Amino acid sequence: MAPEEKILLTRTGYEKLVRELDLLSRVERPRLLQEILEGAQDGLSEPGWDLQHTLARRQWVDARILELKRILANAEVLVGSNLPPDRVRFNSTVSIRNLASGEEVRYRLVGPVEADPQNGRLSIGSPLGQALMGRLRGERVELHTPGGRRAYLIVDIEMDLA
């Protein structure tokens, strides 16, 4: 069996996942198990208590715990880069302007696990993320999407060491 591919995370993203795993393992899962045991002892008679909902929630928590353990076991916290700081790279924040609309947006380039474009975190594996990697401020980036060609100008690049 081949080893799993490394999962790139920022230090902040890694710490967030560790905190989530700790909360689910030490607080949420034991609370749900206690709730199930107490419900069974009370004969499921407490008004408003839904056994199926609680069991489904416990199943989700168990699956999330396994997923977090897998991610963290394969995580690589990337703090440096072989690219110079004036180029777009992992964990840099890049401001880009859509040349058609003039709209400007800022994205932090992160790994797929941390990606959340609506909140300014763009995956380096996404088409736009891949097109931006290694580019300089002032460069034009063209991207072919199902909706047509898109062109962007890299307005600014900032590097966060966290």
C-alpha positions as CSV (number, residue, x, y, z in Angstrom):
1,M,0.0,0.0,0.0
2,A,1.5,3.3,-1.1
3,P,1.8,6.1,1.6
4,E,-0.7,8.8,1.4
5,E,0.3,12.1,-0.2
6,K,1.4,14.8,2.2
7,I,-1.3,17.4,3.0
8,L,0.1,21.0,3.0
9,L,-1.1,23.1,5.9
10,T,-0.2,26.5,7.3
11,R,0.8,26.6,10.9
12,T,-2.4,28.3,11.8
13,G,-4.5,25.7,9.9
14,Y,-2.6,22.8,11.6
15,E,-3.2,24.3,15.0
16,K,-6.9,24.9,14.2
17,L,-7.3,21.2,13.2
18,V,-5.5,20.0,16.4
19,R,-7.9,22.1,18.5
20,E,-10.9,20.8,16.7
21,L,-9.7,17.2,17.2
22,D,-9.1,17.8,20.9
23,L,-12.6,19.4,21.3
24,L,-14.3,16.5,19.5
25,S,-12.4,13.8,21.2
26,R,-12.3,15.1,24.8
27,V,-15.6,17.1,25.0
28,E,-18.1,16.4,22.3
29,R,-17.9,12.7,21.8
30,P,-18.0,11.9,25.6
31,R,-20.9,14.3,26.0
32,L,-22.8,12.5,23.3
33,L,-22.1,9.1,24.7
34,Q,-23.2,10.3,28.1
35,E,-26.4,11.7,26.6
36,I,-27.1,8.3,24.9
37,L,-26.5,6.3,28.1
38,E,-28.7,8.6,30.2
39,G,-31.4,8.5,27.5
40,A,-31.3,4.7,27.5
41,Q,-31.5,4.6,31.4
42,D,-34.4,7.0,31.4
43,G,-36.2,4.8,28.9
44,L,-36.0,7.5,26.2
45,S,-38.7,9.4,28.1
46,E,-37.1,12.9,28.3
47,P,-39.3,15.3,26.3
48,G,-37.6,16.7,23.2
49,W,-34.7,14.2,23.2
50,D,-34.3,12.5,19.9
51,L,-32.2,9.3,19.9
52,Q,-31.8,9.1,16.2
53,H,-30.5,12.7,16.0
54,T,-28.0,12.0,18.9
55,L,-26.8,8.8,17.2
56,A,-26.4,10.6,13.9
57,R,-24.4,13.4,15.6
58,R,-22.2,10.8,17.3
59,Q,-21.6,9.1,14.0
60,W,-20.6,12.4,12.4
61,V,-18.3,13.2,15.3
62,D,-16.6,9.8,15.0
63,A,-16.2,10.2,11.2
64,R,-14.7,13.7,11.7
65,I,-12.3,12.5,14.4
66,L,-11.0,9.8,12.0
67,E,-10.7,12.4,9.1
68,L,-8.8,14.8,11.4
69,K,-6.5,12.1,12.5
70,R,-5.8,11.1,8.9
71,I,-5.2,14.7,7.9
72,L,-2.9,15.4,10.8
73,A,-0.9,12.1,10.3
74,N,-0.2,13.2,6.7
75,A,0.2,16.9,7.4
76,E,3.2,18.9,6.3
77,V,3.3,22.3,7.9
78,L,5.0,24.4,5.3
79,V,6.7,27.5,6.6
80,G,9.3,28.2,4.0
81,S,9.5,28.1,0.3
82,N,12.1,27.8,-2.4
83,L,10.5,30.8,-4.1
84,P,11.7,34.3,-3.3
85,P,9.3,36.4,-1.2
86,D,8.4,38.7,-4.2
87,R,6.7,35.7,-5.9
88,V,3.3,34.2,-5.2
89,R,3.8,31.1,-3.0
90,F,2.1,28.9,-0.4
91,N,0.8,31.0,2.5
92,S,1.3,34.3,0.7
93,T,-1.6,36.7,0.4
94,V,-2.1,38.0,-3.2
95,S,-4.4,40.8,-4.4
96,I,-5.6,40.4,-7.9
97,R,-7.7,42.5,-10.2
98,N,-10.1,41.0,-12.7
99,L,-9.2,42.8,-15.9
100,A,-12.7,42.5,-17.3
101,S,-14.7,43.8,-14.3
102,G,-12.1,45.8,-12.4
103,E,-13.0,43.9,-9.2
104,E,-10.1,43.4,-6.9
105,V,-9.9,40.4,-4.4
106,R,-7.4,39.1,-1.9
107,Y,-6.6,35.5,-1.4
108,R,-4.3,33.6,1.0
109,L,-2.8,30.6,-0.9
110,V,-3.4,27.5,1.2
111,G,-3.6,23.7,0.8
112,P,-6.9,22.1,-0.3
113,V,-7.9,21.2,3.3
114,E,-7.9,24.9,4.4
115,A,-9.4,26.3,1.2
116,D,-12.4,28.5,1.5
117,P,-12.6,31.0,-1.4
118,Q,-15.6,32.9,0.0
119,N,-13.5,33.7,3.0
120,G,-10.3,34.6,1.1
121,R,-8.5,31.2,1.3
122,L,-7.6,29.8,-2.2
123,S,-6.3,26.3,-2.7
124,I,-2.9,26.1,-4.5
125,G,-4.5,23.1,-6.3
126,S,-7.3,25.2,-7.8
127,P,-6.9,26.4,-11.4
128,L,-6.5,30.0,-10.2
129,G,-4.2,29.0,-7.4
130,Q,-2.0,27.0,-9.8
131,A,-2.0,30.0,-12.3
132,L,-0.8,32.4,-9.6
133,M,1.9,30.3,-8.1
134,G,5.4,31.6,-8.8
135,R,4.2,34.8,-10.4
136,L,5.4,38.4,-9.7
137,R,3.6,41.6,-8.8
138,G,2.4,43.3,-12.0
139,E,2.2,40.1,-14.0
140,R,-0.9,39.3,-16.0
141,V,-2.4,35.8,-15.4
142,E,-4.8,34.2,-17.9
143,L,-7.1,31.4,-17.0
144,H,-9.4,29.3,-19.3
145,T,-12.5,28.3,-17.4
146,P,-15.8,26.6,-18.4
147,G,-17.3,30.1,-18.4
148,G,-14.6,31.5,-20.8
149,R,-11.2,33.2,-20.5
150,R,-10.4,35.2,-17.4
151,A,-7.5,37.6,-17.1
152,Y,-6.2,39.0,-13.8
153,L,-3.4,41.4,-12.8
154,I,-1.4,40.6,-9.7
155,V,-1.6,43.9,-7.7
156,D,0.2,42.9,-4.5
157,I,1.9,40.0,-2.8
158,E,2.3,39.8,1.0
159,M,4.0,36.9,2.9
160,D,2.8,35.9,6.3
161,L,5.2,33.8,8.2
162,A,2.5,32.3,10.6
